[in-house]
């Protein structure tokens, strides 16, 4: 049985549990892309992560956008990434 982890929401809302291997794959990809590119919007993050998975032949079962959104919220709640103030559309960067 696959290990699951409880995520947290930055506003304290109810969050989901997620397969740990999916979480780790998306977390690593998201953090690597922010390190490489600096500030990225949600759409840009999704695009570069999807491209990275295809390039590196990483199999991902399920919806990448849905899972990435929750990983992004969890990383924000854990103060690993942050929203860039006064950007439209909203951008994210490493904290």
Buried (B, 14 or more C-beta within 10 A) or exposed (E): EEEBEEBBBBEEEEBBEBBEEBBEBBBBBBBEBBEEEEEBBBEBBBEBBBEBBEEEEEEBEEEBEEBBBBBBBBBBBEEBBBBEEEEEEEBBBEE
